[in-house]
Amino acid sequence: MRILLTILFFCGFYATSQVCNPNGNIVIFSNYNGGFLNINVDVNIPNLKIGIVSYEAIEVTLSGPYVNNITGIEYAGYNNGSNTVCGGSIATTTFIGAPGGVTPNIEFVPPVTYNDPNGYLFIDCAYSCGTGSQGGCNTAAQVYDYFENVFAGTVYTHETQYSCWMGTQNLSDGGNCCAAPPSPSDPPVAAFSISDNVICVGECVNFTDLTSNSPTSWLWDFTPNQPNSSTDQNPSGICYTAPGTYQVTLIAANNDGNDTITQSLTVTGVETAVSVSGITITAAASNATYQWINCTNNLPVAGATSASFTPTVNGSYAVIVTQNGCVDTSECTAITSMGIDELSANDLLAVYPNPSKGIFVLYDRYTLLSDQVLTVSNLLGETVYSTRITDIKTSIDLSLAKDGIYFVTVASNYGKLVRKIVKE
């Protein structure tokens, strides 16, 4: 048996005027000597909970206009023998006047829910609102925390004293102790989101801090990207210029500690290399779509949407490649060797059958003469037929012309191409 304290704290020593939380629903009475505790429920507190702590047995009488608001009663203490120190004999803790349907719960020295070096490890008694050593009893903060956990509510008032309970305790008189335990200290739990975890080379992303427990500082690491760090809470406009998988790390901190989290960001590139064979340029990218452009005016070349491209005139050309959802453009490639020396008239076109009864076919060998004008003239230089080349094969109908020699002329980017044909 622990030695009882000899310093007595008499009823009324504390001023009874404190309401800990006007929206609370827990009323606490704590002492050492137990006794006769008469509680007058004269305040309309919905879902009212009553918490009582004592070392000696206690007789609790509940009454008042709002007594039926009580929905829970919890006693925690030592209470292992009859109480004869309070002007009568109380064999064990009892409750009188509890509302129907409410059964008081009596706990024998339950463990505390808040560890305090100045208080006991089990709920057994409490008599002071002080913060120093409680001589084997509990601190007010331990009692406060215990009942808030048991009832899952908040404390309305707490009345505490050392000596026996006597007389009537009106809830309207308030309490004398609102010594709640300090708020728990929580280090941050780092978290963040990325506006897009998969981007294309040259695109920029934004980072949003989602850290919990009120961080006060942030350190972002984007290495090896430039810039490679930031102390903003929500960095934005961070751009990536090379393909690869990048690690982004956030260290979030507050006064209680720090936390670190890392996420991956994938930057997808496009293959823009090209090769040249003769006057044909070929894109190296596979599983892609292509659009060749004239670098002189940056306009697309009509119909040039294959991996390989053969220009019809000298110039500088590039290809726009769309690959894996990303778009990029190759460097410009100069083609300067085109001309009759490179491709003769015989190389570029053929006309057959020759001679013919009147129907000839012009064959555009390399599909380089599309949209060019074709004319047929007689020996006098008179034009007898004209059309535009729209396909690899173009029909020439001279069935109404006189038999004789004619000249097929195409004014192309390679100069004037002339072929002689004979109608018989």
C-alpha positions in Angstrom: 0.0 0.0 0.0 1.4 3.4 -1.0 1.9 5.9 1.8 -0.9 8.5 1.6 -0.1 12.1 1.2 -0.4 14.1 4.5 -0.9 17.4 2.8 -4.7 17.9 2.4 -6.4 20.0 -0.2 -9.8 21.1 1.1 -12.9 21.3 -0.9 -13.3 24.8 -2.3 -9.6 25.5 -2.5 -9.9 26.0 -6.2 -12.2 28.6 -7.8 -15.0 26.7 -9.6 -15.6 28.8 -12.6 -13.9 27.1 -15.6 -15.6 25.7 -18.6 -12.9 23.9 -20.6 -14.9 23.6 -23.8 -18.4 25.1 -24.1 -19.2 22.5 -26.8 -17.8 19.6 -24.8 -19.9 16.8 -23.5 -17.7 15.2 -20.7 -17.8 16.3 -17.1 -15.0 15.0 -14.8 -14.8 14.8 -11.0 -11.5 13.6 -9.5 -10.2 13.3 -5.9 -8.3 11.0 -3.5 -10.7 10.4 -0.5 -13.8 9.5 -2.5 -16.9 10.3 -0.4 -20.5 11.3 -1.2 -20.6 13.0 -4.6 -24.0 14.6 -5.4 -24.1 15.8 -9.0 -26.8 18.2 -10.1 -27.2 18.1 -13.9 -28.6 21.6 -14.3 -26.9 22.4 -17.7 -28.5 21.1 -20.9 -25.5 19.2 -22.3 -26.6 16.7 -25.1 -25.0 13.2 -25.0 -23.5 13.9 -21.5 -20.8 11.7 -20.2 -19.7 11.5 -16.5 -16.2 10.6 -15.6 -15.1 10.0 -11.9 -11.7 9.2 -10.4 -11.0 8.3 -6.8 -8.7 6.3 -4.6 -11.3 5.6 -1.9 -14.8 4.2 -2.6 -17.4 6.8 -3.6 -21.2 7.1 -3.6 -22.4 9.0 -6.6 -25.9 10.5 -6.7 -27.2 11.9 -10.0 -30.1 14.3 -10.2 -31.2 17.5 -11.9 -33.4 18.7 -14.7 -31.1 17.3 -17.4 -30.1 14.1 -15.8 -31.6 12.1 -18.6 -29.0 13.6 -21.0 -26.5 11.3 -19.5 -25.5 8.6 -22.0 -22.3 7.2 -20.3 -20.8 6.9 -16.9 -17.2 5.7 -16.2 -15.4 5.3 -12.9 -11.7 4.6 -12.7 -9.7 4.2 -9.4 -8.3 2.0 -6.7 -11.4 1.4 -4.6 -10.4 -2.0 -3.1 -11.8 -1.5 0.3 -14.6 0.2 2.2 -14.4 4.0 2.7 -14.8 5.1 6.4 -12.9 8.4 6.2 -15.7 10.6 4.9 -18.3 10.6 7.8 -19.9 7.3 6.9 -19.2 3.9 5.5 -19.1 3.3 1.8 -18.5 -0.4 1.1 -17.8 0.1 -2.6 -18.4 2.6 -5.3 -22.1 2.9 -6.2 -24.2 5.1 -8.4 -27.7 6.3 -7.6 -30.1 8.0 -10.0 -28.5 6.9 -13.3 -30.9 7.2 -16.2 -32.6 4.1 -17.5 -30.5 2.3 -20.0 -27.2 3.7 -18.7 -25.0 1.2 -16.8 -22.0 2.7 -15.0 -18.7 1.1 -15.9 -16.3 0.7 -13.0 -12.6 0.1 -14.0 -10.0 -0.9 -11.5 -6.8 1.2 -12.1 -6.9 1.1 -15.9 -3.7 2.1 -17.7 -3.3 5.7 -18.6 -3.7 6.9 -22.2 -1.2 9.8 -21.7 2.2 9.1 -20.2 3.3 11.9 -17.9 6.5 11.6 -15.8 4.7 13.4 -12.9 1.8 11.0 -12.8 1.1 7.3 -12.2 1.0 4.7 -14.9 -2.5 3.7 -14.1 -5.6 5.8 -13.4 -6.1 5.6 -9.6 -6.6 9.1 -8.1 -6.2 12.8 -8.9 -6.4 15.8 -6.6 -4.5 18.7 -8.2 -4.4 20.9 -11.3 -0.7 21.3 -10.9 2.0 20.0 -13.1 4.5 18.7 -10.6 4.9 15.2 -9.0 1.5 13.9 -7.9 2.8 11.5 -5.3 1.5 8.3 -6.8 -1.7 9.8 -8.2 -2.4 11.0 -11.7 -1.9 14.5 -13.2 -5.0 16.3 -14.4 -3.7 16.0 -18.0 -3.7 12.2 -17.6 -7.3 12.2 -16.3 -8.4 14.6 -19.0 -6.9 12.5 -21.8 -8.2 9.2 -20.3 -11.9 10.3 -20.4 -11.6 11.9 -23.8 -10.3 8.6 -25.2 -12.9 6.5 -23.3 -15.9 8.6 -24.4 -14.5 9.8 -27.7 -15.6 13.3 -26.9 -14.3 16.6 -25.4 -14.2 17.8 -21.8 -16.8 20.4 -20.7 -15.5 20.8 -17.1 -13.2 19.1 -14.6 -13.6 19.5 -10.9 -10.7 18.2 -8.7 -9.9 18.2 -5.0 -8.1 16.0 -2.4 -10.6 15.7 0.4 -14.0 13.9 0.6 -16.8 15.0 -1.6 -19.6 16.6 0.4 -22.6 18.6 -0.6 -23.9 19.2 -4.1 -21.8 19.8 -7.3 -23.8 21.9 -9.8 -22.7 21.6 -13.4 -23.6 25.3 -13.8 -20.8 26.2 -11.3 -18.2 25.0 -13.8 -14.9 23.3 -12.8 -11.5 24.3 -11.5 -9.1 22.5 -13.8 -8.7 22.5 -17.6 -5.2 21.0 -17.7 -5.4 19.2 -21.0 -2.3 17.3 -22.3 -0.3 19.2 -24.8 -1.2 18.6 -28.5 0.9 15.8 -29.9 3.9 16.8 -31.9 3.8 15.3 -35.4 6.6 15.5 -38.0 5.5 15.9 -41.6 4.5 13.0 -43.8 5.9 14.0 -47.2 3.8 13.7 -50.3 3.5 15.5 -53.7 1.9 15.1 -57.1 3.3 15.8 -60.6 1.2 17.4 -63.3 2.3 14.7 -65.6 4.6 11.7 -64.8 5.4 11.0 -68.5 6.3 14.0 -70.7 8.1 14.7 -74.0 11.5 16.3 -74.4 11.2 20.1 -74.0 7.9 20.0 -72.0 7.6 21.4 -68.5 5.8 20.1 -65.4 4.4 21.5 -62.1 4.9 20.0 -58.7 2.2 20.3 -55.9 3.1 19.7 -52.3 0.6 17.3 -50.5 2.6 16.9 -47.2 0.5 16.5 -44.1 1.1 17.8 -40.6 1.7 21.5 -41.6 5.2 21.6 -43.1 7.1 24.9 -42.9 9.9 24.3 -45.3 10.5 22.4 -48.5 13.6 21.3 -50.4 13.2 19.8 -53.9 15.9 18.0 -55.8 15.6 17.7 -59.6 19.2 16.6 -60.3 20.6 16.4 -63.0 18.0 18.7 -64.5 18.5 22.5 -64.4 17.4 24.1 -62.2 18.3 21.2 -60.0 16.6 22.4 -56.8 13.9 24.6 -55.3 12.7 25.7 -51.9 9.2 26.7 -53.2 6.3 24.8 -51.8 4.9 24.2 -55.2 7.6 24.6 -57.9 6.2 25.1 -61.4 7.6 25.4 -65.0 10.4 22.8 -64.5 11.4 21.8 -68.0 13.3 18.7 -69.2 15.4 18.9 -72.4 16.8 15.3 -72.6 15.1 11.9 -72.6 15.4 9.6 -69.6 14.0 8.7 -66.2 14.5 11.3 -63.6 14.2 11.1 -59.8 12.4 14.0 -58.0 12.9 14.2 -54.3 11.1 16.3 -51.7 12.3 16.9 -48.1 9.5 18.5 -46.1 10.1 19.7 -42.6 8.4 21.4 -39.6 9.5 22.0 -36.0 8.9 18.3 -35.1 11.1 16.7 -37.8 11.3 16.0 -41.5 10.3 13.4 -44.1 11.6 12.5 -47.6 9.8 11.1 -50.6 11.0 10.4 -54.1 9.0 9.9 -57.3 10.0 9.0 -60.9 9.4 11.2 -64.0 9.8 9.8 -67.5 10.9 12.1 -70.3 10.3 10.5 -73.8 12.4 11.5 -76.8 11.9 11.3 -80.5 14.5 9.8 -82.9 15.2 12.6 -85.4 18.3 11.3 -87.2 18.2 11.1 -91.0 20.5 9.5 -93.6 21.0 10.5 -97.2 21.5 8.2 -100.2 21.8 10.1 -103.5 19.0 12.6 -103.4 16.8 10.5 -101.1 16.6 11.4 -97.4 15.4 8.7 -94.9 14.3 9.2 -91.3 15.8 6.7 -88.8 12.7 6.7 -86.6 10.5 3.6 -86.7 6.9 3.1 -85.6 6.3 6.7 -86.3 4.5 9.1 -88.6 6.4 11.6 -90.8 5.9 15.0 -92.5 8.7 16.4 -94.6 9.0 20.2 -94.7 10.9 22.7 -96.9 13.3 24.5 -94.5 13.3 27.6 -96.7 9.7 28.4 -95.8 9.0 25.8 -93.1 6.0 24.6 -95.1 5.1 20.9 -95.5 5.8 19.2 -98.7 2.5 17.9 -100.1 2.2 14.2 -99.9 5.6 13.7 -98.4 4.6 11.5 -95.4 6.7 8.5 -95.8 9.9 7.6 -93.9 11.9 8.3 -97.1 11.6 11.5 -99.2 13.1 12.3 -102.6 12.9 16.0 -103.4 11.9 17.3 -106.8 14.2 20.4 -106.6 17.4 21.3 -104.8 16.8 22.8 -101.4 17.0 22.1 -97.7 14.6 19.7 -96.1 13.6 18.3 -92.6 11.2 15.8 -91.3 8.7 16.3 -88.4 8.5 12.9 -86.6 5.6 11.9 -84.3 6.7 9.0 -82.1 5.3 7.6 -78.8 3.0 10.6 -78.5 5.8 13.1 -78.9 6.7 15.4 -81.8 10.2 16.7 -82.8 11.8 17.9 -86.0 15.1 16.8 -87.5 17.9 19.0 -88.6 17.7 20.4 -92.1 19.4 18.4 -94.8 20.6 20.2 -98.0 20.1 18.6 -101.4 22.2 20.4 -104.1 23.1 17.7 -106.7 19.9 17.5 -108.6 19.8 18.4 -112.3 20.0 16.9 -115.7 23.5 15.7 -115.0 22.0 13.8 -112.1 18.9 12.6 -113.8 18.6 12.8 -117.6 15.3 13.0 -119.5 15.6 9.3 -120.2 16.0 8.6 -116.5 13.0 10.7 -115.5 10.4 9.6 -118.0 9.5 7.1 -120.8 6.8 7.2 -123.4 5.4 3.9 -124.7 4.4 2.3 -127.0 6.4 4.3 -129.4 5.5 4.2 -132.3 1.8 4.0 -131.6 -1.6 4.2 -133.4 -2.4 7.2 -131.2 -2.6 6.2 -127.5 0.6 6.7 -125.6 1.5 6.4 -121.9 4.0 8.7 -120.2 5.7 6.9 -117.4 7.1 9.1 -114.5 9.9 6.7 -113.4 10.7 8.3 -110.1 7.3 10.1 -109.4 9.2 13.4 -109.6 7.0 15.1 -112.2 3.7 15.2 -110.4 1.6 18.3 -111.1 3.8 19.2 -114.1 2.3 20.3 -117.4 2.8 18.0 -120.3 2.4 19.3 -123.9 2.6 17.5 -127.3 3.6 19.6 -130.4 4.0 18.8 -134.1 7.1 19.6 -136.3 5.8 23.1 -136.8 5.8 23.7 -133.0 2.0 23.8 -132.8 0.6 22.3 -129.6 -1.8 19.5 -130.4 -2.4 18.1 -126.9 -1.9 19.2 -123.3 -2.5 17.7 -119.8 -1.2 17.8 -116.3 0.7 14.8 -114.8 -1.2 13.5 -111.8 0.0 9.9 -111.5 3.0 7.7 -112.2 1.4 6.9 -115.6 -0.4 9.6 -117.7 -2.3 8.8 -120.9 -1.7 10.8 -124.1 -4.5 10.5 -126.7 -3.4 11.5 -130.2 -6.0 9.3 -132.0 -7.4 12.4 -133.8 -4.0 13.7 -134.8 -2.4 13.1 -138.2 0.3 10.4 -138.5 3.8 11.8 -138.0 6.4 12.8 -135.6 5.5 14.7 -132.4 7.4 15.9 -129.4 6.3 15.4 -125.7 7.6 18.2 -123.6 7.5 18.5 -119.7 8.7 21.9 -118.3 10.1 20.4 -114.9 12.3 21.6 -112.1 15.1 19.8 -113.9 14.7 21.8 -117.0 12.7 21.1 -120.2 12.4 17.4 -120.8 11.6 16.3 -124.4 10.8 12.9 -125.8 10.1 12.2 -129.5 7.1 10.0 -130.4 5.7 8.6 -133.7 2.1 8.2 -134.5 1.5 5.8 -137.5 
